[in-house]
Amino acid sequence: MRNASEIGFADAYRKVNHTAKYIYAALAAVLIGACLFAAEHYGRARAYDSLRGRAQGNAELNAVLLRTVLEKQRSLPFVLAQDRDVLSALASGSESMFKLINGKLESLIPGTRAAVIYLLNAKGMAVAASNWREPTSFVGIDYSFRPYYTRAVETGSAEHYALGTISKRPGLYISKRIDGPSGLLGVIVVKVEFDELETDWRRNSDPTFVTDQRGIVLVTSFPEWRFMTQGVVPADQKTPMRESLQFGDAPLGPLNINPAFPRSQPDIVVARLPGATKDEEFVRVETAVPTTNWTLQLLTPSTAAVAEATRTALSLALIVLAPLVGLTAFFRRRRGLALRRAREQDAARLELERRVAARTADLSAAHAELVMESEERQKTEAKLQIVQQELVQANRLAILGQVTAGVAHEINQPVAAIRAYADNALTFLGRTQLDSVKANLASIAGLTERIGGITDELRTFSRKGTGDAGPIAVCDIVDGALLLLGSRFRQTVGQITTETPSPDIKVHGNRIRLEQVLINLMQNALEATEGGPASRISLRFAVTREEVALIVSDNGPGIPRSIMQALFTPFNTSKDRGLGLGLVICHDIVAEYGGRIEVESNSGGTTFTVYLPRVA
């Protein structure tokens, strides 16, 4: 039976254990709550950033479309202001000439897609118009009060967005002053309406609208928003608008778009779209419309995307937290059981020692010796575990070092090609050959993307698998390699022969990585021949039903026997500045796609043959 001290110790232990359970539960609850809060915040932030990026791209695209429409129409007044018939009609004031101008302006409408084109005389009276046949013809109407007339007379040209006084349709009026030998003859005006653009925005884009420098909506995917404002227009600005009938009798009321959070980044707003019954949350972005003083704004709905991102973040957090909390509880319970067993064992040992201490000292010594041996064994096992962990870490570092060592070798050729294209672009720029400059810059952009692809694939060099592979035309591989090395080959190789397969011959692999193989082999051939008139390099291919062979041959001195025996071993090279990794990487890439490399070399030259499985 246990004595009173043992019973008291057990009761105290149970109380401490219960208290520890409550503390653990409280800490777990706080940890879970904090992690869920952080996950929710992170999910919202990521969602808003993603929406802003997408919205900014759409806004810039819409701004480009708007600029395209404007630029197409801006040249028309300039051309018509120099037309002989227009100048003759204004100079003579002949009605027959004005009728001729009516027909000419009318014929321009289908090709230019302008809303209306009309001619004003020096007093601002419309004397000819493309809509002369219609009941709402502009002919005979006095437009001298319109700003697009007065500003064109003063400065030579003008652009003015307003509501048509006759058609009651909004549009941009682009005007150009027409001068004769004695001065002002008149003004040519082209009205541009944006109905097609607005329809395209409604069909393919999020809510979009364009405002002028006063914040008044001019072009919008929602006609209900036209001539509304982002703020209150001062009275001293409203008076000239009313007098010039720029916006007709529009009330110029404020848009129902308000910030959801003060000074938030990105700009999150709450708005009620036309036809909607409740407010919605949007991410608002804006971009300047080039060549104008307008600003394009785009609203991207955010509620659903933010909710989905938040749910995903919370789900991931729970997926991570649940096993951690469960494992912690399991190990805590296991530790408690171990402690209880240890306590019971200690009590039994003490009881046994108390009973036998008086009988034999040898038993106590033996017990102590067993305890010492047990401790030594535990220390030995701990040391063994540490050594095993260090070996695993050393192995990982060795693999990482081998992959990192190959980066300089694999990127060297694209970097050299980029330098060559940059030098060529500088030369063409000095000659003002802009098309050639653009072509070289486009090639540089493609090569930088290719370098990014090579670095993305570094991880695949250290493990088996095909990576991002699929059917690829062999001609694309050959063309890509020749793009990088063609200029250098033409400058240094006496004779180079290449064969390009037809596009229907395909293999399984990744185009960039297979290009690396071909580039390495061709580069080795170039270095083996050392250039000069006598050097010869050929790139050929052979096709069977099962595989495709790419054959790179040169007339160099051949590969030394000592190097040939360990050709695909890392750091085995005959070059003074070589790393000995190129052929190793080539071998690994080809093997990863189920192919092989064969080498034939003698004093008359070397031939590398790459065999790859053919794809039907």
C-alpha positions in Angstrom: 0.0 0.0 0.0 1.1 3.6 -0.7 2.0 5.8 2.2 0.5 9.2 2.9 3.3 11.1 1.2 2.8 9.2 -2.0 -0.9 9.8 -2.0 -0.3 13.5 -1.4 2.2 13.7 -4.3 -0.3 12.0 -6.6 -3.1 14.4 -5.8 -0.8 17.4 -6.3 0.3 16.0 -9.7 -3.3 15.6 -10.8 -4.1 19.2 -10.0 -1.0 20.5 -11.8 -1.9 18.3 -14.8 -5.5 19.7 -14.9 -4.2 23.2 -14.7 -1.7 22.5 -17.6 -4.6 21.2 -19.7 -6.5 24.4 -19.3 -3.5 26.6 -20.1 -2.8 24.5 -23.2 -6.4 24.8 -24.4 -6.3 28.6 -23.8 -3.0 29.0 -25.7 -4.2 26.8 -28.6 -7.4 28.9 -28.9 -5.4 32.2 -28.9 -3.0 30.7 -31.5 -5.8 29.5 -33.8 -7.6 32.8 -33.5 -4.5 34.8 -34.3 -3.6 32.6 -37.3 -7.1 32.8 -38.7 -7.1 36.6 -38.3 -3.7 36.8 -40.1 -4.8 34.4 -42.8 -8.0 36.4 -43.4 -6.0 39.7 -43.6 -3.5 38.1 -46.0 -6.2 36.6 -48.2 -7.9 40.0 -48.5 -4.7 41.8 -49.3 -3.7 39.3 -52.0 -7.1 39.5 -53.5 -7.1 43.3 -53.7 -3.6 43.4 -55.1 -4.6 40.8 -57.8 -7.7 42.7 -58.7 -5.8 46.0 -58.9 -3.3 44.5 -61.3 -5.9 43.0 -63.5 -8.0 46.3 -63.4 -5.0 48.4 -64.3 -4.2 46.3 -67.3 -7.8 46.5 -68.5 -7.9 50.3 -67.9 -4.7 50.8 -69.9 -6.1 48.7 -72.7 -9.4 50.7 -72.8 -7.3 53.9 -72.8 -5.4 52.7 -75.8 -8.6 51.8 -77.6 -10.0 55.3 -76.9 -6.7 56.9 -78.1 -6.9 54.8 -81.3 -10.4 56.2 -82.1 -9.2 59.7 -81.5 -6.1 59.5 -83.5 -8.0 58.1 -86.5 -10.3 61.1 -86.6 -7.7 63.9 -85.8 -6.1 63.7 -89.2 -9.3 64.2 -91.0 -9.8 68.0 -90.3 -6.1 68.6 -91.1 -6.5 67.0 -94.5 -9.9 68.7 -95.3 -8.5 72.1 -94.3 -6.1 71.8 -97.3 -8.6 70.4 -99.8 -8.7 72.5 -103.0 -12.5 72.2 -103.3 -13.1 73.3 -99.7 -10.8 76.3 -100.1 -12.4 77.3 -103.4 -15.9 76.9 -102.0 -15.1 79.1 -99.0 -13.3 81.7 -101.1 -16.1 82.0 -103.7 -19.1 81.5 -101.5 -20.7 79.7 -104.4 -23.8 77.6 -103.6 -23.0 75.1 -106.3 -19.5 74.6 -104.8 -21.1 74.1 -101.3 -23.4 71.4 -102.8 -20.3 69.7 -104.2 -18.7 69.9 -100.7 -21.9 68.3 -99.3 -21.5 65.3 -101.4 -17.8 65.0 -100.7 -18.3 65.2 -96.9 -21.2 62.7 -97.1 -19.0 60.2 -99.0 -16.3 60.4 -96.3 -18.7 59.2 -93.5 -18.7 55.4 -94.2 -14.9 55.2 -94.4 -14.0 57.4 -91.5 -17.0 56.4 -89.3 -17.3 60.0 -88.1 -20.7 61.0 -86.8 -20.9 64.2 -88.9 -18.5 66.4 -90.8 -19.4 70.0 -91.5 -17.9 73.3 -92.8 -18.3 76.7 -91.2 -17.6 80.0 -92.9 -15.7 82.8 -91.3 -18.7 83.9 -89.4 -19.4 80.5 -87.9 -22.4 79.6 -90.2 -22.6 76.0 -91.4 -22.4 76.2 -95.2 -21.9 72.5 -95.9 -22.4 69.2 -94.0 -22.3 65.5 -94.5 -25.9 65.3 -93.1 -27.3 67.8 -95.6 -30.0 65.3 -96.8 -31.4 64.8 -93.2 -34.1 66.8 -91.5 -31.6 67.6 -88.8 -29.1 69.0 -91.3 -26.5 71.5 -89.9 -26.5 73.6 -93.0 -27.6 77.1 -92.2 -27.1 76.8 -88.4 -25.0 79.4 -86.7 -22.3 77.8 -84.5 -20.2 80.9 -83.8 -21.1 80.6 -80.0 -19.5 77.1 -79.8 -16.1 76.9 -78.2 -14.8 74.6 -80.9 -15.3 77.4 -83.4 -14.0 80.3 -81.3 -10.9 78.4 -80.1 -10.1 77.1 -83.6 -10.3 80.7 -84.9 -8.0 81.9 -82.1 -5.4 79.0 -82.0 -5.8 77.2 -85.3 -7.4 74.0 -83.9 -9.6 72.8 -81.0 -11.2 69.8 -79.4 -14.4 70.2 -77.5 -16.7 67.5 -76.0 -20.3 68.6 -75.9 -24.0 67.7 -76.5 -25.2 68.3 -80.0 -27.6 71.3 -80.2 -29.5 69.7 -83.1 -28.9 66.0 -82.8 -28.9 66.0 -78.9 -26.2 63.3 -79.1 -22.9 63.7 -77.2 -19.6 63.6 -79.0 -16.1 65.2 -79.4 -15.9 68.0 -81.9 -12.5 68.3 -83.6 -12.0 71.5 -85.5 -9.4 73.0 -87.7 -9.1 76.6 -88.9 -9.0 77.2 -92.7 -7.0 80.1 -94.0 -6.7 81.7 -97.4 -4.4 84.4 -98.9 -6.4 87.1 -97.2 -6.8 85.4 -93.8 -9.6 83.4 -92.2 -11.9 81.5 -94.6 -13.7 79.2 -92.2 -13.5 76.2 -89.9 -13.9 72.4 -90.7 -15.4 70.4 -87.9 -15.5 66.6 -87.4 -17.8 65.2 -84.7 -16.8 61.9 -83.2 -19.3 59.7 -81.3 -18.2 56.9 -79.1 -21.3 54.6 -79.2 -19.3 51.6 -80.6 -16.5 52.0 -78.1 -19.0 52.3 -75.2 -20.9 49.2 -76.4 -17.6 47.3 -76.6 -16.8 48.4 -73.0 -20.2 47.2 -71.8 -19.8 43.9 -73.4 -16.2 43.1 -72.7 -15.0 45.2 -69.7 -15.8 46.1 -66.2 -17.7 49.5 -65.6 -15.6 52.1 -67.3 -15.9 55.9 -67.6 -13.8 58.9 -68.8 -13.8 62.3 -67.1 -12.4 65.6 -68.1 -10.2 67.8 -65.9 -13.3 69.0 -64.1 -14.4 65.5 -63.1 -17.4 65.5 -65.5 -18.1 62.0 -67.1 -17.9 62.2 -70.9 -17.6 58.6 -72.2 -19.0 55.7 -70.2 -20.1 52.1 -70.4 -23.3 53.2 -68.6 -25.2 56.0 -70.4 -26.9 56.9 -67.1 -23.6 58.2 -65.8 -22.9 60.6 -68.7 -22.5 64.2 -67.6 -22.5 63.3 -63.9 -19.6 64.5 -61.8 -17.1 63.2 -59.3 -17.5 66.2 -57.1 -19.4 69.5 -56.9 -18.8 71.8 -60.0 -18.4 75.4 -58.8 -21.0 77.8 -59.9 -18.5 80.0 -61.8 -17.7 77.0 -64.0 -21.3 76.0 -64.6 -22.3 79.3 -66.1 -20.1 79.1 -69.2 -21.2 75.5 -69.7 -24.9 76.5 -69.7 -24.3 79.5 -72.0 -22.4 77.3 -74.6 -24.9 74.5 -74.2 -22.0 72.1 -73.7 -24.0 69.6 -71.7 -27.5 70.8 -72.6 -29.8 70.9 -69.5 -28.0 68.0 -67.7 -28.1 68.5 -63.9 -24.4 67.6 -63.5 -25.2 65.6 -60.4 -22.6 63.7 -58.4 -21.8 60.0 -59.1 -22.9 57.5 -56.4 -19.3 56.3 -55.9 -17.7 56.7 -52.5 -14.5 55.5 -50.8 -15.1 52.3 -48.8 -12.0 53.1 -46.6 -10.2 56.4 -46.1 -7.0 56.6 -48.1 -7.0 52.9 -48.8 -4.5 51.3 -51.1 -5.7 50.0 -53.5 -8.5 52.4 -54.0 -11.6 50.5 -52.8 -15.0 52.2 -53.4 -18.6 51.5 -52.9 -20.9 52.2 -55.8 -24.4 51.4 -57.0 -24.5 50.5 -60.7 -27.5 51.6 -62.9 -30.3 49.0 -62.5 -28.8 47.6 -59.3 -30.8 47.5 -56.0 -27.9 47.7 -53.6 -24.4 49.1 -53.3 -21.4 46.9 -54.3 -17.7 47.1 -53.5 -15.2 47.7 -56.4 -11.5 48.3 -56.8 -11.0 51.5 -58.7 -8.0 52.3 -60.9 -7.4 55.2 -63.2 -5.1 56.0 -66.0 -4.5 59.1 -68.2 -5.8 59.0 -71.7 -2.7 59.9 -73.9 -2.8 63.2 -75.9 -5.9 64.4 -74.0 -6.6 65.9 -70.6 -9.0 63.1 -69.9 -8.7 60.4 -67.2 -10.1 56.9 -67.6 -11.4 55.1 -64.6 -12.4 51.4 -64.3 -14.3 49.7 -61.5 -13.6 46.0 -60.9 -16.1 44.1 -58.6 -14.2 42.8 -55.6 -16.8 41.2 -53.3 -16.8 37.7 -54.7 -13.1 37.6 -55.4 -12.2 38.8 -51.9 -14.6 36.4 -50.3 -13.2 33.5 -52.3 -9.6 34.5 -51.5 -10.5 34.9 -47.8 -12.1 31.4 -47.7 -9.1 29.9 -49.4 -6.7 31.5 -47.0 -8.8 30.4 -43.9 -9.1 26.9 -45.3 -5.3 26.6 -45.8 -4.7 28.0 -42.4 -7.1 25.4 -40.8 -5.5 22.6 -42.9 -2.1 23.6 -41.5 -3.2 24.3 -37.9 -5.4 21.3 -37.3 -2.5 18.7 -37.7 -0.2 20.9 -35.7 -2.6 21.2 -32.8 -3.5 17.5 -33.0 0.2 16.5 -33.0 0.9 18.8 -30.1 -2.0 17.4 -28.1 -0.8 13.8 -29.0 2.7 14.4 -27.9 1.7 16.2 -24.8 -0.5 13.3 -23.7 2.2 10.9 -24.6 4.6 12.8 -22.5 2.2 12.8 -19.6 1.8 9.0 -19.8 5.6 8.7 -20.0 6.0 10.9 -16.9 3.4 8.9 -15.0 5.1 5.6 -16.0 8.4 7.0 -15.0 7.0 8.1 -11.6 5.5 4.7 -11.0 8.7 3.1 -12.0 10.6 5.3 -9.7 8.3 4.5 -6.8 8.6 0.8 -7.5 12.4 1.1 -7.7 12.5 3.0 -4.4 10.3 0.5 -2.8 12.4 -2.4 -4.1 15.6 -0.7 -3.0 14.1 -0.1 0.5 13.2 -3.8 0.8 16.5 -5.2 -0.5 19.0 -2.6 0.6 19.5 -4.3 3.9 19.9 -7.7 2.2 22.4 -7.1 -0.6 24.6 -4.2 -1.7 25.6 -6.0 -4.8 22.1 -5.7 -6.2 22.2 -2.0 -5.8 25.6 -1.7 -7.5 24.3 -3.8 -10.4 21.3 -1.6 -10.7 23.4 1.5 -10.8 25.7 -0.1 -13.5 22.6 -0.9 -15.6 21.4 2.7 -15.3 24.8 4.0 -16.4 24.9 1.7 -19.4 21.4 2.8 -20.4 22.5 6.5 -20.3 25.6 5.8 -22.3 23.5 4.0 -24.9 21.1 7.0 -25.1 24.0 9.4 -25.6 25.4 7.2 -28.4 22.1 7.0 -30.2 21.7 10.8 -29.9 25.2 11.3 -31.4 24.4 8.9 -34.3 21.2 10.8 -35.1 23.2 14.1 -35.3 25.8 12.6 -37.6 23.0 11.2 -39.9 21.3 14.6 -40.1 24.7 16.3 -40.9 25.3 13.8 -43.8 21.8 14.5 -45.2 22.5 18.2 -45.1 25.9 17.8 -46.7 24.3 15.8 -49.5 21.7 18.5 -50.2 24.4 21.2 -50.3 26.5 19.2 -52.8 23.5 18.8 -55.1 22.7 22.5 -54.8 26.3 23.4 -55.5 26.4 21.3 -58.7 23.2 23.0 -60.0 24.4 26.5 -59.2 27.7 25.9 -60.9 25.9 25.3 -64.2 24.0 28.6 -64.2 26.8 30.7 -65.7 27.5 28.1 -68.4 23.8 27.8 -69.4 23.1 31.6 -69.5 26.3 32.6 -71.2 25.1 32.1 -74.7 21.8 34.1 -74.5 23.7 36.9 -72.7 26.3 37.0 -75.4 23.5 37.1 -78.0 21.8 39.9 -76.1 25.1 41.9 -76.2 25.4 41.4 -79.9 21.8 42.5 -80.6 22.3 45.5 -78.4 25.5 46.5 -80.3 23.6 46.0 -83.6 20.7 48.1 -82.3 23.1 50.9 -81.4 24.6 50.8 -84.9 21.2 50.8 -86.6 20.1 53.7 -84.3 23.0 55.7 -85.5 21.9 55.1 -89.0 18.2 55.9 -88.1 17.1 52.4 -89.2 14.4 52.3 -86.7 12.8 49.1 -88.0 16.1 47.2 -87.6 16.4 48.7 -84.1 12.9 47.5 -83.2 13.7 44.0 -84.5 16.9 43.8 -82.5 15.1 45.0 -79.3 12.4 42.4 -79.9 15.0 39.7 -80.2 16.6 41.0 -76.9 13.2 40.7 -75.2 12.8 37.2 -76.4 16.2 36.2 -75.2 15.6 37.6 -71.7 12.4 35.6 -71.6 14.5 32.6 -72.6 17.0 33.2 -69.8 14.1 33.4 -67.4 12.9 30.0 -68.7 16.4 28.5 -68.1 16.6 29.8 -64.5 13.1 28.5 -63.8 14.2 25.0 -65.0 17.3 24.8 -62.7 15.4 22.8 -60.1 14.6 20.1 -62.6 18.3 19.4 -63.4 18.7 17.7 -59.9 15.8 15.3 -60.1 14.1 12.9 -62.6 11.1 14.0 -64.5 10.2 15.8 -67.7 9.3 19.2 -66.3 7.1 21.4 -68.5 7.3 19.1 -71.6 5.1 18.4 -74.5 5.1 17.9 -78.3 7.5 20.4 -79.9 8.5 20.9 -83.5 12.1 20.1 -84.2 12.4 23.1 -86.6 11.6 25.4 -83.6 14.5 23.9 -81.7 16.9 24.3 -84.6 15.7 27.8 -85.4 16.1 28.9 -81.8 19.7 27.6 -81.6 20.7 29.2 -84.9 19.1 32.5 -83.7 21.6 32.6 -80.8 24.7 31.3 -82.6 24.0 32.1 -86.3 25.8 35.5 -86.2 29.0 34.2 -84.6 29.0 31.1 -86.9 28.8 33.3 -90.0 31.7 35.4 -88.8 34.1 32.7 -87.7 33.2 29.4 -89.5 34.5 28.8 -93.0 31.6 26.6 -94.0 28.4 25.8 -92.1 25.7 23.5 -93.4 22.3 23.3 -91.7 19.2 21.3 -92.4 15.9 22.3 -90.9 13.1 19.7 -90.6 9.5 20.4 -91.6 7.2 21.7 -88.9 5.3 18.4 -88.7 8.3 16.5 -87.3 7.9 16.7 -83.6 9.5 15.2 -80.5 8.6 15.2 -76.8 10.4 17.7 -74.6 10.8 21.3 -73.6 11.9 23.6 -76.4 14.2 25.8 -74.3 16.0 22.9 -72.7 16.4 21.1 -76.0 17.7 24.3 -77.6 20.3 24.3 -74.7 21.5 20.9 -75.8 21.8 21.9 -79.5 23.5 25.2 -78.5 26.1 23.4 -76.3 26.9 20.9 -79.0 27.2 23.5 -81.8 29.3 25.8 -79.4 31.6 22.9 -78.7 32.0 22.3 -82.5 32.8 25.9 -83.0 35.4 25.9 -80.3 36.9 22.6 -81.6 37.4 23.9 -85.1 38.8 27.3 -83.8 37.1 29.1 -86.7 38.9 30.1 -89.9 38.3 29.4 -93.6 39.1 25.7 -93.3 36.6 25.1 -90.5 33.5 23.1 -91.4 30.4 22.5 -89.2 27.2 20.8 -90.2 23.8 20.4 -88.5 21.7 17.6 -90.1 18.8 15.4 -89.1 17.5 11.9 -89.7 13.9 10.7 -89.1 12.5 7.2 -88.5 9.1 6.1 -87.4 10.2 5.9 -83.7 12.8 8.7 -83.3 14.4 11.8 -84.6 18.2 12.2 -84.7 19.9 15.6 -84.7 23.5 15.3 -85.9 26.2 18.0 -85.2 29.6 17.4 -87.0 32.8 19.3 -87.2 36.2 18.8 -88.8 38.2 19.6 -85.6 41.1 17.6 -84.2 38.7 15.2 -82.3 38.3 14.5 -78.6 41.4 13.2 -76.7 41.1 9.6 -75.5 41.5 10.6 -71.8 38.5 12.9 -72.1 36.5 10.5 -74.2 36.5 7.9 -71.5 34.7 10.1 -69.0 33.0 12.5 -71.4 29.7 12.9 -69.5 31.4 13.1 -66.0 31.0 16.5 -64.2 34.1 18.8 -64.3 35.8 16.7 -67.0 37.0 19.2 -69.7 39.9 19.8 -72.1 39.2 23.6 -72.2 41.3 26.0 -70.2 38.3 28.0 -69.1 35.7 25.3 -69.3 33.7 24.0 -66.3 33.1 20.5 -67.7 29.3 20.8 -67.1 27.9 21.4 -70.6 27.9 17.8 -71.9 26.7 16.5 -68.5 23.7 18.8 -68.6 23.0 17.9 -72.2 23.1 14.2 -71.3 20.8 14.7 -68.4 18.3 16.7 -70.4 18.2 14.2 -73.3 17.9 11.3 -70.9 15.1 13.0 -69.1 13.0 13.1 -72.3 13.7 9.4 -73.0 16.5 10.0 -75.5 20.3 9.4 -75.8 23.5 11.0 -77.1 26.1 9.1 -79.1 29.6 10.3 -79.9 32.0 9.4 -82.7 35.4 11.1 -82.7 38.7 10.7 -84.5 41.5 12.9 -85.8 39.3 14.0 -88.7 36.5 15.5 -86.6 33.7 14.7 -84.1 30.0 13.9 -84.5 27.4 14.1 -81.8 24.1 12.5 -82.5 21.1 13.3 -80.3 18.3 10.7 -80.5 14.8 11.8 -79.3 11.5 9.8 -79.3 9.3 11.0 -82.1 5.7 12.2 -81.5 3.1 11.4 -84.0 
